């Protein structure tokens, strides 16, 4: 995969290995583009909580937001890519106390080995997964449908010794605190990337996937004011990034640095773009992509004089003249104002064009056939009920008897009123109290975080 959000042939990858950095991270965003087209969502925040990291990317007006630079372990890599940001806040993120007694979650991770304490593989540090087990979100019968045994006693011991006793809390309260910190810091990252891109989170829908994403998504969506969350394709949610990789188009990018100041010379600009387009088409030919299936997109990174921050701006295709290039400068100023605020630009300092870029998309015309579920005879999901067990989804309310449903038995039109937990062999989905989830015709769980919610009678506390 190429980090710009599309596939690349193995033979090409060897010659430009740096373009493959972060490819797996963008798979979920590409998958969200496909699914969002089916569901009619134009603005999406794609979120993936895996074992080690929490990843988030944006889709705006049906297109993923891109960046001309990627940061890998604090090192800038000047390769165009989908903008995906990450923090160490996955299921294996370790909960710890600093010298002032403040609780943190991550960025260090227990990794796959030894893993969370509850795995029984030698881990002694408490993690998000251990907290979710203690809170009743995860089944004590094990993960992967019971194929991966887990031990609640080891999770309790890790939380007790490392967090609860130093803070003077019960194990359950300490686990609830870990869960709350996880939700707050993931919400902070979402707010940061959406607002810094110049948008309002309330205009977006969140898609949540990965092994741990569905357990936290409703909470971090409410944290940033998003009203709807989609857990994609039910049992496929934990492997949704792999789905995205499988349906992605071929994407190749070529760049050329040629600094100039507006008004730009149309002949010089045209020559730059035509040379890059020829390079992209040649590379597509080597990968066997029919040229009638290739789309070419021109971009120019611009910035105001005496500034370093550049804004990627689309440029018209075909023959360019002064009018077309002036429209490109105006589009740069609109994008700059959206990012930094109206009136923040200063054209008198000059507008510099820095890097020319052509992004070629080899359209493979993959049309995923989303299987439709049978319709439920009624909204009542009782036929999918597994059990009721004590679950704590809100540290202030403590443990309450909570219905647990089998996702594989849910049908289109089933409605789940929170609080509820929906189990899949590879993940667990949480619908908090006061929220409402509904299964759509493709098997997606669509959670309403604040609107059209029917309140349930208060549930009994569990000692």
N, C-alpha and C positions, 0 to 999 in steps of 0.2 A: 504493500500500500504506500501511497504517497501522502505526505502530511497535508497537501493542499486539498485533500478531501476526495480523492479518486484512486483507482487502481493504476498500477504500473507493472509492465511486464518484468519478469525476473531478469531477463537479459539486459534490460535498461537499468534496473536497480543497481547492478554492479558498477555501472559507469557513473551513477549519480546517487550514491548511497545516502548522502546527507538529506536527500528529499524524502527518504522513508521515515525520518525521525518523527515520532508522534503519530504515525499512521493509525495504529490501533485505537488511539485516544479519540480520533475523529469518526470512527465507525458508527458510534451511537448517534452523532449529529446527522450523518448521512441517512441513517435509518429513520430518524425523526422527520427529515424532509419528505421521504417517501410516504410515511404514515400520515403526516400532517396534510399532505395533498388529498388523501382519501377522506380525512375528517374535516377538512375545510378550515384548518387553523393556519393563519398567516404568520403569527408571531409566537414563537415557541422558545422556552428555555429548556434545553436538553440537559438532564442531570443524571449522572452515573455514580453510584456509591459502590465501589468494589471492596476488595479486602484491605487495600492500603490507602487509596485516595478517593477524594470526592472531586469529580470532574464536572464542569459546566460549560456549555457553549450556547450561542444564540442563533436563532433563525428569525430574520426580519423580512417581511413581505415575501415569504416563501423561499428566501435564499439565506444560506448560512453566512454569518459574519466572518470575514477573513482578516488576516493580519499579515504584514510583510515581514514580521520578525517573530521568532519563537524563543522562549526562555527555557533552557534545559539545565537544571541544577545551577541556577543563577548565571548561566552562560548564554549570552544572546547568540542565536543562530539566524542569520539573515536569509531565511528561506520562506517563501510565501506559504501560508498554511491557514486552515480554519482556526479561528480563535477559540481555543479551549483552555480554560484556566483550571488549576488543580490546587488542592490543599491536602495535607496528610490527615484525612478525617474519614477513613474507611471503616469497615467492620472490624478490622484488626488494629485500629488506632488505640494506642495505650493511654489510659487515664493515669494522671500523676499530679502530685502536689509540688508547688514551688516552695522556696524557703519561707514565703509569707503565708503558706497554707492555702493558696489559691488553686482551685481545681482547673486542670487543663486536659484536653483530649487531643492526642497527636502532637506533633507530626510523626513521632516515632511509631513504628508498627511492629506487631508481633510476627508479621510475615506469615507465610504458609506453614513454616516449621520454625519454632515449635507451635506457633499459632496462639490463639486465645487460650487462657487457662482451662476453659471448659473442654478443650480438645483432648486433654489428658496426654499431651505429647511432651510435657516438661515445661510448658509456659507457666510463669508465676505472676506475670503482670496483668492487671485487669484491663479489659478492652471493651469497646462498644458492644461486641458480640456477647461478652460475659454479662454486661448490664442488661441487654435485651433478654437474655435467658432468665436472669433473676426476676425481671419485671413480668415474665410470662408471655412476652411477645413471641419468643421462639419456643417450640415444643420440646419438652424434656425427653421425648422419644427419639430425638436426634434429627440431623439434617439429611438432605437428599433422600427423603422418605424413610428415614431410619437407617440408611446405609452408613451414615457418618455418626456414630454415637457421640454424645456430649454429656458432660457431668456437671450438674448444677452445684454439687457440693464443692467442686474445685473453683467454680466461678464465685461462689459465696466467699470462700476462703481468701481468694485474691482481692476481692473488693473490701472485705473486712479488714485485712491487715494493711493494705496500701492506702485505702481511702477512708473507710468508715470510722475506724478507731482513731486515727489521727485527727479527724474532724469532729469526733464525738457524735457521730450519726449512726443510725441503724444501717444495716446492709441494704435494706430496701430503699431507704432515703438516699443513700450514697449512689445506688444504681440509678435512681430517678434523676439525681443531679448529673450523672454522666450523660444520660440520655438527653437532658435539657441542654447541656453545654454543646453536645454534638449538633442538635437542631439549631441552636443559636448561631454557631460559627458557620454552618453551611448556609444558613439564611443570610449571614453577613456577606459571604462571598457572592451569592446571587445578587444581592442589592448592589454590591460594588461593581460587578461586571455590567449589569444592566444600566445603572445610572451613569457609569463612566463612558458607556457607549452612546449616551444621550437619549435614553428611553425611560419610560415609566413602567416598572414591573407590573402594574395593574393592567397593562395592555397586553399581557402575555398569558399563555397557558404553559404549565410545567409538564414535561414528560419525564417520568422517573423510572429508571431501570438499574440493572446491576444486582448483585446478590443482596445488598443491604439498602438500596435506594427506596424500594417500596415500603420499608419499615419506618422511614423517616420523612417521606415526601410530603405528606399532608401537613406536618408540623412546620417544615421549612417553607412551604408555600404560604401558609398563614402568616409566617414571620415576615414575609416581604409583601403581603397584600395581594397575592395571586388567588383568584377565585376558583380556578379549576385545575385539577391534576389528572393526568392520564398515565395509568400504569399499562404500558403497551403489551397487547397480545397475551395477556394472562400468563400462562406457564412459560412463555418465551421471554418474559421480562428480564430474567437474569442473564440471558445470552443475546440481548437485543443489539449490542454492539457488533456481534458477529453477523447478525442479519444485515446490518448496515453495510458492512464490508462486502457482503455477497451481492448486494444490489447496486453498488456504486458504479458510476461511469469511470472511464479512463480520463484522468486529468493531468495535463502536462503544462508547465509554466516556464517561460523564458523571460529574462530580464536584461536590461541594458541601462547603465548609468550615463546620463548625458545632461548635466545641469544646464539650465537656461532660465531666463527671466521673461515673464509675460510683458508684452504680447509675444507669443511664440512664433517662430518661423514655420509656416505650414509645410514647406518642402522638407525641412530637417526633421520635423515631427513625423511626417508621412514616411520618410525613409527609415526611421527607427522602427516604427510599427511594422512596416512591410518586411523588414529583415527578420524581426522576431516571429512574425506570422509564418514566414517561410521555414524557419527553424522548427517551429511547433508542428507544422504539417509534415515535414520530413521525419520527425520523431514519431508521429502518428503512423506514417507509412511503415516504419520499421516494426511497429507493433501490430500491423495487419488491420488497422482500423480503416474502413471505407471512408474516403474523404467527404462523401456526401452526408456522413453522419457526424462531422466535426463542427463544433461551434467555436468561434474565436471571439474572445472578449478582451478589449483594450483597457488598460488602466495606466494612470500616471500618478505617482506620489508627488504631492505638492506641499509647500509650506510657505509661510510668510517669511520675509527677510528678517534676519537676526534671530530666528527661531530654529530649534532642532526637531520639534515634533512634526511629522509628516502625516498627511491625510490621503489615503488612497481614493482616487476619483475616477469614475468611468469616463472613457472618451469614445466619441461616436466612431462607428466603423465606416469603411469606404473612404472616398477622397475627402481630405480635410482642407478647410479654408479658414480664413480669419474669424468668420462668424462661428464656426463649429468649435474652434479653440477658445474663443471668448465665452461660449456657453459652458465649456469645460471648467474654466476659471470660476464662473458664477456658481457652478455646482460644487466646486471645492469650498467656496465661501459659505454656501448653505450647509454643507456637512460640518465645516469648522464651527459654525454658529450653533448647530445642534449639539455638538460635543462640548463646547466651552461656554455657550451662552450668547444670546443676541448682543451685538455690539462689541464682541470681544476681538473681532478681526481688525486688521489695520492694513488695507490695501496699499496705502502710501509707502509702506516699507518694501513693497514689491512682492510679487507672487512667483516663487521659484518652482520650476518643474525639475525633479531630481531623477527619479527612476522610472523608466518606461517598462511596461510589463504586458505580455500577452498570455492569457490563460486559455489553453485549448481544452475543450471538453469533447471527448469521443463518446457520443451518446450510444450506449449499448442497447437502449430500448428495452431494458429489463422492466417488466410490468408485474410486480409481485401479485400473486393471486391470493389475497387474504381470504382464508376460509371463513365462511359465515356460520355462526352458531344457530342452532335451533332456538326458536322463541320459547321463553318460559310460559307456562300456562297462566301464571300470575306473578306479580312483583315479589311475593313472599318467597324468600330463599331457604325456607325450612328444609327442603329436600337436600340441600347441600350442607346442613349443619353437622359438624363433627362432634362437638362437645362444648360445654361451657366451662371455663376455668378462670381462676383469679388472675387478672391482668391489671397492671398499673400503667396507664397512659398519661396520667397527670399526677405529679408528685403531691399536689395539694389535696387531691381527692383520695389518694391511696388506691388500694386494690379493690376492684369491683368484679362481680361475676360477669364475664364477657363471652358472647357467642364466638365460636371459632368455626369458620366455614372452609370447605374444600373447594378451591378455585376450579378444579377439574369438573365439578358437578354443577357449577353455576351456568346459567343460560342467559341469552339475550333478554333484557328486560327485568332481570332480577335486581332488586333494590336492597342495599345493605345500609341500615341505619347505625351510626356509631353510638357507643363504642363497639368495635368489632375487629377481629383479626381474621384475615383470609390467608390460608396456608397453601403454598405451592411447595413441591419437593425441594426447590432450589431457592426459595425466598419466602418471606412473610410480608403481607400488606397490612398496614394499620389504617383503620378509619376511626379517628378520634371522636369522642363524644361531641354531639352537636353538628357533625358533618354527615354527609350522605354520599354513598357510592352507588353507581348503576353500571351494569354490564351492557355494553353496546353490541351491535350485531357482529363485530369482529373479535369479540372477547376482551376488548379493552375495559379496564375498570376506570370509570370517570368519576372522580371525587369532587364534590362541590364543597368548598371550604367555608363559604359564608352565605351563599344565596340558595334559595329554594330548599332550605333544610327543615325537615320536620323534627321537632324536638321529641325525644323519648321520655317516658316517665323516669324519674330518678331510680337508679339501680341500687341494689343493696350492697353495703360494704362487706368486704370479706376480711375476716380477722387474719 
